[in-house]
Amino acid sequence: MTPAIPAAPDRYDRGTWQQIVNAIRQALLGAFRAGQDLRLVRGERFSLKSSGGVETFFTVDDAGNLLTPTAGAEYVKTSSAASLTLTAPGFHVFTGTTATWTLPSLAGSPGWTIRVKNRGSGDLTIERAGSDQLYTSAAVDSLTLPAGASTWLTADGSFWDVERIRAPYG
């Protein structure tokens, strides 16, 4: 039997957090030995899928709070816009020819993770808001995803950390 996961508000209190941890332990019981702790790392994301197929993504912020990008499901936006400012965490898919998309400000996005996939036919440039910085192996103002590539960016309070850039499959 799959354990029940409480509804997904923006933040969970400590009691609800414990319910979720217990549900995760039960769901992953086969992967853990008795007495082994399940540890969630701050800034890391994980997801749970309900029996109805709705997948909820969670992030643990620096204060140890469990955050979700939306209530019940991950935010997904598909756009062919040549210019777009991203306004929510979640999965953003580009489908146009070429574009420049701007990240939200770091100050207003603590703990957010944004995934971007370039399904378009040309380059997608992802740039900072204001004087914010992205961080690859050094601080940069922007990065370019060729057609077919994808990346994850996480706001750590100081930078938009570029966790990985995946080359197109093929």
N, CA and C atoms as a LAMMPS dump frame, in Angstrom:
ITEM: TIMESTEP
0
ITEM: NUMBER OF ATOMS
510
ITEM: BOX BOUNDS ff ff ff
-5.0000000000000000e+02 5.0000000000000000e+02
-5.0000000000000000e+02 5.0000000000000000e+02
-5.0000000000000000e+02 5.0000000000000000e+02
ITEM: ATOMS id mol type element x y z
1 1 1 N 0.84 -1.187 0
2 1 2 C 0 0 0
3 1 3 C 0.883 1.248 0
4 2 1 N 0.595 2.168 -0.902
5 2 2 C 1.357 3.406 -0.983
6 2 3 C 0.889 4.356 0.109
7 3 1 N 1.826 4.932 0.899
8 3 2 C 1.423 5.846 1.974
9 3 3 C 0.835 7.122 1.406
10 4 1 N -0.059 7.73 2.162
11 4 2 C -0.687 8.988 1.743
12 4 3 C 0.285 10.136 1.939
13 5 1 N 0.365 11.004 0.971
14 5 2 C 1.195 12.203 1.051
15 5 3 C 0.255 13.382 1.238
16 6 1 N 0.498 14.242 2.233
17 6 2 C -0.379 15.399 2.443
18 6 3 C -0.383 16.322 1.229
19 7 1 N -1.411 17.159 1.128
20 7 2 C -1.506 18.142 0.048
21 7 3 C -0.243 18.985 0.016
22 8 1 N 0.028 19.641 -1.09
23 8 2 C 1.305 20.311 -1.29
24 8 3 C 1.198 21.83 -1.261
25 9 1 N 1.242 22.461 -0.08
26 9 2 C 1.3 23.928 -0.017
27 9 3 C 2.721 24.397 -0.296
28 10 1 N 2.97 25.696 -0.203
29 10 2 C 4.317 26.215 -0.442
30 10 3 C 5.308 25.783 0.629
31 11 1 N 4.855 25.608 1.873
32 11 2 C 5.729 25.192 2.972
33 11 3 C 4.98 24.208 3.851
34 12 1 N 5.732 23.329 4.479
35 12 2 C 5.157 22.369 5.407
36 12 3 C 5.634 22.667 6.819
37 13 1 N 4.762 22.48 7.811
38 13 2 C 5.194 22.602 9.192
39 13 3 C 5.952 21.328 9.587
40 14 1 N 6.56 21.337 10.759
41 14 2 C 7.406 20.217 11.184
42 14 3 C 6.635 18.89 11.25
43 15 1 N 5.393 18.906 11.719
44 15 2 C 4.61 17.678 11.81
45 15 3 C 4.324 17.085 10.443
46 16 1 N 3.944 17.933 9.495
47 16 2 C 3.674 17.464 8.139
48 16 3 C 4.959 16.979 7.489
49 17 1 N 6.062 17.694 7.732
50 17 2 C 7.375 17.289 7.222
51 17 3 C 7.684 15.872 7.687
52 18 1 N 7.43 15.573 8.946
53 18 2 C 7.696 14.236 9.472
54 18 3 C 6.804 13.2 8.8
55 19 1 N 5.543 13.548 8.516
56 19 2 C 4.653 12.631 7.803
57 19 3 C 5.217 12.307 6.427
58 20 1 N 5.729 13.318 5.75
59 20 2 C 6.278 13.109 4.41
60 20 3 C 7.527 12.238 4.476
61 21 1 N 8.41 12.521 5.418
62 21 2 C 9.612 11.701 5.573
63 21 3 C 9.229 10.253 5.843
64 22 1 N 8.239 10.034 6.715
65 22 2 C 7.794 8.671 7
66 22 3 C 7.211 8.003 5.752
67 23 1 N 6.438 8.762 4.965
68 23 2 C 5.87 8.207 3.732
69 23 3 C 6.971 7.841 2.742
70 24 1 N 7.991 8.686 2.661
71 24 2 C 9.11 8.397 1.758
72 24 3 C 9.832 7.144 2.233
73 25 1 N 10.064 7.049 3.519
74 25 2 C 10.714 5.85 4.06
75 25 3 C 9.931 4.596 3.692
76 26 1 N 8.606 4.654 3.862
77 26 2 C 7.782 3.496 3.537
78 26 3 C 7.845 3.187 2.05
79 27 1 N 7.771 4.228 1.216
80 27 2 C 7.788 4.024 -0.233
81 27 3 C 9.117 3.451 -0.706
82 28 1 N 10.192 3.799 -0.008
83 28 2 C 11.526 3.345 -0.411
84 28 3 C 12.056 2.223 0.465
85 29 1 N 11.179 1.63 1.255
86 29 2 C 11.597 0.652 2.244
87 29 3 C 12.507 -0.429 1.668
88 30 1 N 12.223 -0.88 0.482
89 30 2 C 13.051 -1.923 -0.121
90 30 3 C 14.486 -1.489 -0.358
91 31 1 N 14.715 -0.169 -0.453
92 31 2 C 16.063 0.327 -0.726
93 31 3 C 16.846 0.644 0.543
94 32 1 N 16.221 0.515 1.71
95 32 2 C 16.88 0.858 2.96
96 32 3 C 16.868 -0.323 3.917
97 33 1 N 17.925 -0.443 4.7
98 33 2 C 17.983 -1.468 5.751
99 33 3 C 17.332 -0.927 7.015
100 34 1 N 16.905 -1.803 7.857
101 34 2 C 16.294 -1.394 9.13
102 34 3 C 17.258 -0.498 9.897
103 35 1 N 16.747 0.583 10.448
104 35 2 C 17.554 1.493 11.25
105 35 3 C 18.336 2.509 10.445
106 36 1 N 18.324 2.411 9.127
107 36 2 C 19.067 3.353 8.288
108 36 3 C 18.249 4.632 8.127
109 37 1 N 18.879 5.794 8.261
110 37 2 C 18.197 7.066 8.126
111 37 3 C 18.049 7.451 6.666
112 38 1 N 16.955 8.11 6.364
113 38 2 C 16.761 8.73 5.068
114 38 3 C 17.152 10.191 5.235
115 39 1 N 18.128 10.638 4.489
116 39 2 C 18.596 12.009 4.629
117 39 3 C 18.318 12.776 3.342
118 40 1 N 17.722 13.945 3.511
119 40 2 C 17.464 14.83 2.39
120 40 3 C 18.397 16.019 2.533
121 41 1 N 19.112 16.336 1.485
122 41 2 C 20.119 17.387 1.519
123 41 3 C 19.482 18.715 1.135
124 42 1 N 19.787 19.75 1.891
125 42 2 C 19.261 21.072 1.577
126 42 3 C 19.644 21.466 0.164
127 43 1 N 18.686 22.031 -0.536
128 43 2 C 18.916 22.446 -1.913
129 43 3 C 18.68 21.332 -2.918
130 44 1 N 18.567 20.096 -2.468
131 44 2 C 18.32 18.984 -3.375
132 44 3 C 16.826 18.867 -3.643
133 45 1 N 16.488 18.279 -4.776
134 45 2 C 15.09 18.069 -5.132
135 45 3 C 14.805 16.589 -5.208
136 46 1 N 13.578 16.235 -4.889
137 46 2 C 13.109 14.875 -5.073
138 46 3 C 11.636 14.965 -5.418
139 47 1 N 11.073 13.874 -5.906
140 47 2 C 9.664 13.914 -6.27
141 47 3 C 8.964 12.646 -5.816
142 48 1 N 7.663 12.76 -5.663
143 48 2 C 6.793 11.642 -5.343
144 48 3 C 5.65 11.657 -6.344
145 49 1 N 5.243 10.493 -6.808
146 49 2 C 4.138 10.405 -7.747
147 49 3 C 2.95 9.769 -7.044
148 50 1 N 1.797 10.403 -7.137
149 50 2 C 0.591 9.87 -6.512
150 50 3 C 0.046 8.732 -7.355
151 51 1 N -0.899 7.99 -6.793
152 51 2 C -1.498 6.886 -7.537
153 51 3 C -2.234 7.404 -8.768
154 52 1 N -2.628 8.675 -8.762
155 52 2 C -3.282 9.276 -9.925
156 52 3 C -2.307 9.772 -10.974
157 53 1 N -1.016 9.588 -10.736
158 53 2 C -0.006 9.963 -11.718
159 53 3 C 0.507 11.386 -11.602
160 54 1 N 0.033 12.154 -10.606
161 54 2 C 0.508 13.53 -10.438
162 54 3 C 1.822 13.49 -9.676
163 55 1 N 2.86 14.057 -10.284
164 55 2 C 4.169 14.074 -9.658
165 55 3 C 4.382 15.412 -8.97
166 56 1 N 4.771 15.382 -7.698
167 56 2 C 5.043 16.587 -6.929
168 56 3 C 6.528 16.654 -6.646
169 57 1 N 7.139 17.792 -6.959
170 57 2 C 8.565 17.984 -6.736
171 57 3 C 8.756 18.794 -5.471
172 58 1 N 9.739 18.413 -4.684
173 58 2 C 10.021 19.065 -3.418
174 58 3 C 11.459 19.553 -3.413
175 59 1 N 11.708 20.651 -2.692
176 59 2 C 13.05 21.158 -2.456
177 59 3 C 13.168 21.433 -0.964
178 60 1 N 14.334 21.15 -0.384
179 60 2 C 14.594 21.483 1.011
180 60 3 C 15.436 22.752 1.009
181 61 1 N 14.908 23.841 1.613
182 61 2 C 15.646 25.103 1.593
183 61 3 C 16.717 25.139 2.687
184 62 1 N 17.489 26.223 2.732
185 62 2 C 18.603 26.325 3.677
186 62 3 C 18.172 26.322 5.137
187 63 1 N 16.915 26.673 5.398
188 63 2 C 16.413 26.66 6.777
189 63 3 C 15.822 25.299 7.14
190 64 1 N 15.851 24.342 6.202
191 64 2 C 15.306 23.017 6.464
192 64 3 C 13.827 22.9 6.175
193 65 1 N 13.224 23.934 5.579
194 65 2 C 11.807 23.882 5.223
195 65 3 C 11.623 23.102 3.934
196 66 1 N 10.553 22.365 3.846
197 66 2 C 10.224 21.631 2.637
198 66 3 C 9.364 22.515 1.761
199 67 1 N 9.829 22.799 0.549
200 67 2 C 9.12 23.691 -0.37
201 67 3 C 8.641 22.908 -1.574
202 68 1 N 7.53 23.331 -2.161
203 68 2 C 7.078 22.775 -3.434
204 68 3 C 6.886 23.94 -4.389
205 69 1 N 7.139 23.737 -5.685
206 69 2 C 6.977 24.837 -6.625
207 69 3 C 5.518 25.221 -6.844
208 70 1 N 4.609 24.273 -6.769
209 70 2 C 3.189 24.552 -6.933
210 70 3 C 2.412 23.585 -6.07
211 71 1 N 1.15 23.82 -5.935
212 71 2 C 0.319 22.93 -5.135
213 71 3 C -0.048 21.701 -5.95
214 72 1 N 0.6 20.591 -5.675
215 72 2 C 0.207 19.325 -6.257
216 72 3 C 0.938 18.862 -7.49
217 73 1 N 1.533 19.746 -8.25
218 73 2 C 2.226 19.311 -9.458
219 73 3 C 3.305 20.325 -9.792
220 74 1 N 4.296 19.881 -10.524
221 74 2 C 5.358 20.789 -10.923
222 74 3 C 4.842 21.741 -11.991
223 75 1 N 5.268 22.977 -11.894
224 75 2 C 4.931 23.997 -12.882
225 75 3 C 5.654 23.657 -14.181
226 76 1 N 4.923 23.591 -15.281
227 76 2 C 5.516 23.335 -16.588
228 76 3 C 5.03 24.415 -17.541
229 77 1 N 5.965 25.063 -18.231
230 77 2 C 5.596 26.099 -19.19
231 77 3 C 6.348 25.857 -20.488
232 78 1 N 5.615 25.833 -21.571
233 78 2 C 6.197 25.709 -22.9
234 78 3 C 5.991 27.03 -23.613
235 79 1 N 7.055 27.549 -24.23
236 79 2 C 6.955 28.846 -24.895
237 79 3 C 7.912 28.924 -26.079
238 80 1 N 7.475 29.633 -27.099
239 80 2 C 8.344 29.928 -28.24
240 80 3 C 8.75 31.398 -28.23
241 81 1 N 8.473 32.095 -27.134
242 81 2 C 8.763 33.53 -27.033
243 81 3 C 10.254 33.816 -27.219
244 82 1 N 10.544 34.83 -28.022
245 82 2 C 11.938 35.219 -28.254
246 82 3 C 12.523 35.925 -27.041
247 83 1 N 11.658 36.494 -26.21
248 83 2 C 12.086 37.164 -24.989
249 83 3 C 11.087 36.797 -23.903
250 84 1 N 11.594 36.291 -22.773
251 84 2 C 10.706 35.847 -21.714
252 84 3 C 11.427 35.985 -20.377
253 85 1 N 10.715 36.47 -19.351
254 85 2 C 11.237 36.471 -17.994
255 85 3 C 10.552 35.337 -17.251
256 86 1 N 11.341 34.41 -16.721
257 86 2 C 10.796 33.27 -15.992
258 86 3 C 10.288 33.756 -14.641
259 87 1 N 9.09 33.337 -14.251
260 87 2 C 8.465 33.856 -13.043
261 87 3 C 8.114 32.774 -12.033
262 88 1 N 8.471 31.519 -12.301
263 88 2 C 8.121 30.434 -11.378
264 88 3 C 9.163 29.33 -11.48
265 89 1 N 9.373 28.606 -10.379
266 89 2 C 10.245 27.442 -10.467
267 89 3 C 9.542 26.361 -11.276
268 90 1 N 10.263 25.36 -11.695
269 90 2 C 9.652 24.271 -12.438
270 90 3 C 10.377 24.014 -13.738
271 91 1 N 9.652 23.48 -14.702
272 91 2 C 10.211 23.027 -15.969
273 91 3 C 9.753 23.963 -17.081
274 92 1 N 10.713 24.582 -17.768
275 92 2 C 10.425 25.534 -18.833
276 92 3 C 10.996 24.977 -20.139
277 93 1 N 10.152 24.903 -21.167
278 93 2 C 10.541 24.306 -22.443
279 93 3 C 10.448 25.36 -23.535
280 94 1 N 11.56 25.562 -24.248
281 94 2 C 11.603 26.508 -25.361
282 94 3 C 11.344 25.755 -26.656
283 95 1 N 10.445 26.314 -27.515
284 95 2 C 10.087 25.641 -28.765
285 95 3 C 10.245 26.525 -29.998
286 96 1 N 10.901 27.666 -29.864
287 96 2 C 11.022 28.598 -30.992
288 96 3 C 12.313 28.409 -31.774
289 97 1 N 12.752 29.505 -32.419
290 97 2 C 13.977 29.448 -33.224
291 97 3 C 15.186 29.877 -32.402
292 98 1 N 15.241 31.116 -31.975
293 98 2 C 16.282 31.576 -31.045
294 98 3 C 15.61 32.496 -30.023
295 99 1 N 16.218 32.592 -28.84
296 99 2 C 15.587 33.413 -27.805
297 99 3 C 16.578 33.764 -26.713
298 100 1 N 16.189 34.764 -25.91
299 100 2 C 16.884 35.102 -24.676
300 100 3 C 15.843 35.117 -23.575
301 101 1 N 16.037 34.253 -22.59
302 101 2 C 15.146 34.19 -21.437
303 101 3 C 15.899 34.704 -20.22
304 102 1 N 15.197 35.44 -19.361
305 102 2 C 15.791 36.038 -18.176
306 102 3 C 15.306 35.319 -16.925
307 103 1 N 16.258 35.008 -16.045
308 103 2 C 15.918 34.363 -14.774
309 103 3 C 15.259 35.37 -13.84
310 104 1 N 14.452 34.9 -12.885
311 104 2 C 13.918 35.814 -11.874
312 104 3 C 15.041 36.285 -10.949
313 105 1 N 14.785 37.333 -10.185
314 105 2 C 15.818 37.83 -9.272
315 105 3 C 16.105 36.795 -8.188
316 106 1 N 17.356 36.729 -7.787
317 106 2 C 17.745 35.816 -6.702
318 106 3 C 17.014 36.159 -5.408
319 107 1 N 16.845 37.445 -5.136
320 107 2 C 16.219 37.878 -3.886
321 107 3 C 14.8 37.351 -3.751
322 108 1 N 14.086 37.227 -4.865
323 108 2 C 12.705 36.767 -4.821
324 108 3 C 12.534 35.289 -5.097
325 109 1 N 13.625 34.54 -5.172
326 109 2 C 13.548 33.139 -5.589
327 109 3 C 14.359 32.185 -4.718
328 110 1 N 14.416 32.372 -3.395
329 110 2 C 15.286 31.513 -2.588
330 110 3 C 14.88 30.045 -2.665
331 111 1 N 15.857 29.196 -2.954
332 111 2 C 15.62 27.759 -3.003
333 111 3 C 14.968 27.257 -4.278
334 112 1 N 14.641 28.151 -5.195
335 112 2 C 13.982 27.72 -6.431
336 112 3 C 14.931 26.908 -7.288
337 113 1 N 14.374 25.927 -7.978
338 113 2 C 15.087 25.204 -9.022
339 113 3 C 14.302 25.367 -10.311
340 114 1 N 14.996 25.757 -11.339
341 114 2 C 14.398 25.931 -12.663
342 114 3 C 15.107 24.991 -13.623
343 115 1 N 14.32 24.176 -14.304
344 115 2 C 14.864 23.313 -15.354
345 115 3 C 14.473 23.925 -16.689
346 116 1 N 15.41 23.915 -17.631
347 116 2 C 15.146 24.47 -18.952
348 116 3 C 15.568 23.447 -20.003
349 117 1 N 14.686 23.219 -20.97
350 117 2 C 14.969 22.334 -22.104
351 117 3 C 14.796 23.159 -23.368
352 118 1 N 15.785 23.101 -24.259
353 118 2 C 15.69 23.791 -25.542
354 118 3 C 15.232 22.788 -26.594
355 119 1 N 13.92 22.787 -26.866
356 119 2 C 13.359 21.952 -27.935
357 119 3 C 13.244 22.741 -29.219
358 120 1 N 13.787 23.956 -29.223
359 120 2 C 13.725 24.814 -30.405
360 120 3 C 14.774 24.426 -31.43
361 121 1 N 14.82 25.204 -32.499
362 121 2 C 15.751 24.898 -33.586
363 121 3 C 17.047 25.699 -33.523
364 122 1 N 17.134 26.655 -32.604
365 122 2 C 18.342 27.475 -32.478
366 122 3 C 18.773 27.591 -31.034
367 123 1 N 19.69 28.512 -30.779
368 123 2 C 20.218 28.696 -29.428
369 123 3 C 19.211 29.403 -28.513
370 124 1 N 19.229 29.014 -27.244
371 124 2 C 18.463 29.684 -26.189
372 124 3 C 19.475 30.241 -25.198
373 125 1 N 19.483 31.562 -25.035
374 125 2 C 20.364 32.207 -24.058
375 125 3 C 19.573 32.424 -22.776
376 126 1 N 20.156 32.043 -21.654
377 126 2 C 19.556 32.268 -20.347
378 126 3 C 20.42 33.299 -19.648
379 127 1 N 19.801 34.431 -19.283
380 127 2 C 20.578 35.511 -18.691
381 127 3 C 20.075 35.862 -17.302
382 128 1 N 20.915 36.579 -16.594
383 128 2 C 20.629 36.999 -15.219
384 128 3 C 19.604 38.127 -15.185
385 129 1 N 19.034 38.336 -14.019
386 129 2 C 18.212 39.515 -13.755
387 129 3 C 19.109 40.535 -13.061
388 130 1 N 19.065 41.765 -13.513
389 130 2 C 19.868 42.822 -12.882
390 130 3 C 21.331 42.467 -12.802
391 131 1 N 21.891 42.545 -11.6
392 131 2 C 23.317 42.237 -11.41
393 131 3 C 23.531 40.836 -10.836
394 132 1 N 22.465 40.023 -10.748
395 132 2 C 22.622 38.635 -10.288
396 132 3 C 23.623 37.915 -11.184
397 133 1 N 24.179 36.843 -10.673
398 133 2 C 25.148 36.061 -11.434
399 133 3 C 24.726 34.6 -11.504
400 134 1 N 25.082 33.958 -12.606
401 134 2 C 24.979 32.515 -12.735
402 134 3 C 26.348 31.965 -12.379
403 135 1 N 26.406 30.73 -11.923
404 135 2 C 27.697 30.153 -11.582
405 135 3 C 27.829 28.783 -12.237
406 136 1 N 28.814 28.691 -13.144
407 136 2 C 29.158 27.408 -13.766
408 136 3 C 30.418 26.947 -13.056
409 137 1 N 31.582 27.197 -13.634
410 137 2 C 32.844 26.995 -12.926
411 137 3 C 33.394 28.341 -12.461
412 138 1 N 32.66 29.404 -12.813
413 138 2 C 32.951 30.784 -12.389
414 138 3 C 31.666 31.586 -12.562
415 139 1 N 31.638 32.784 -12.007
416 139 2 C 30.463 33.643 -12.152
417 139 3 C 30.357 34.142 -13.584
418 140 1 N 29.165 34.034 -14.168
419 140 2 C 28.922 34.48 -15.543
420 140 3 C 27.589 35.237 -15.587
421 141 1 N 27.407 36.019 -16.653
422 141 2 C 26.181 36.794 -16.832
423 141 3 C 25.077 35.993 -17.514
424 142 1 N 25.473 34.997 -18.34
425 142 2 C 24.492 34.232 -19.103
426 142 3 C 25.099 32.895 -19.534
427 143 1 N 24.246 32.036 -20.065
428 143 2 C 24.725 30.792 -20.673
429 143 3 C 23.857 30.514 -21.885
430 144 1 N 24.383 29.742 -22.808
431 144 2 C 23.669 29.436 -24.037
432 144 3 C 23.447 27.941 -24.146
433 145 1 N 22.188 27.566 -24.389
434 145 2 C 21.837 26.17 -24.61
435 145 3 C 21.589 25.962 -26.1
436 146 1 N 22.368 25.101 -26.753
437 146 2 C 22.085 24.801 -28.153
438 146 3 C 20.802 23.975 -28.261
439 147 1 N 20.265 23.885 -29.452
440 147 2 C 19.048 23.095 -29.677
441 147 3 C 19.237 21.68 -29.121
442 148 1 N 18.257 21.214 -28.36
443 148 2 C 18.291 19.873 -27.8
444 148 3 C 18.91 19.777 -26.415
445 149 1 N 19.604 20.81 -25.956
446 149 2 C 20.285 20.768 -24.662
447 149 3 C 19.32 21.159 -23.537
448 150 1 N 19.718 20.84 -22.305
449 150 2 C 18.913 21.195 -21.136
450 150 3 C 19.832 21.511 -19.964
451 151 1 N 19.274 22.156 -18.938
452 151 2 C 20.044 22.483 -17.748
453 151 3 C 19.13 22.635 -16.539
454 152 1 N 19.726 22.594 -15.355
455 152 2 C 19.049 22.872 -14.087
456 152 3 C 19.759 24.055 -13.463
457 153 1 N 19.003 25.005 -12.937
458 153 2 C 19.564 26.15 -12.229
459 153 3 C 18.891 26.25 -10.872
460 154 1 N 19.681 26.443 -9.821
461 154 2 C 19.136 26.537 -8.468
462 154 3 C 19.61 27.826 -7.816
463 155 1 N 18.672 28.562 -7.23
464 155 2 C 18.995 29.822 -6.552
465 155 3 C 19.462 29.512 -5.136
466 156 1 N 20.735 29.806 -4.861
467 156 2 C 21.275 29.523 -3.52
468 156 3 C 21.373 30.783 -2.656
469 157 1 N 20.861 31.9 -3.159
470 157 2 C 20.916 33.16 -2.419
471 157 3 C 22.03 34.071 -2.909
472 158 1 N 23.119 33.491 -3.407
473 158 2 C 24.241 34.273 -3.944
474 158 3 C 24.349 34.164 -5.458
475 159 1 N 23.996 32.988 -5.994
476 159 2 C 24.116 32.723 -7.426
477 159 3 C 22.938 31.866 -7.896
478 160 1 N 22.732 31.864 -9.207
479 160 2 C 21.945 30.826 -9.845
480 160 3 C 22.963 29.744 -10.201
481 161 1 N 23.021 28.69 -9.403
482 161 2 C 23.985 27.614 -9.655
483 161 3 C 23.525 26.77 -10.836
484 162 1 N 24.399 26.64 -11.823
485 162 2 C 24.118 25.804 -12.983
486 162 3 C 24.581 24.405 -12.618
487 163 1 N 23.627 23.535 -12.337
488 163 2 C 23.964 22.209 -11.842
489 163 3 C 24.511 21.302 -12.932
490 164 1 N 23.972 21.418 -14.115
491 164 2 C 24.458 20.605 -15.208
492 164 3 C 23.899 21.141 -16.515
493 165 1 N 24.653 20.955 -17.566
494 165 2 C 24.155 21.238 -18.904
495 165 3 C 24.285 19.937 -19.663
496 166 1 N 23.158 19.45 -20.137
497 166 2 C 23.155 18.177 -20.865
498 166 3 C 23.116 18.476 -22.361
499 167 1 N 24.007 17.821 -23.063
500 167 2 C 24.062 17.962 -24.519
501 167 3 C 22.844 17.278 -25.126
502 168 1 N 22.522 17.657 -26.348
503 168 2 C 21.399 17.002 -27.024
504 168 3 C 21.659 15.512 -27.179
505 169 1 N 20.596 14.736 -27.1
506 169 2 C 20.705 13.304 -27.364
507 169 3 C 20.694 13.077 -28.854
508 170 1 N 21.349 12.016 -29.279
509 170 2 C 21.247 11.735 -30.7
510 170 3 C 22.367 10.928 -31.229
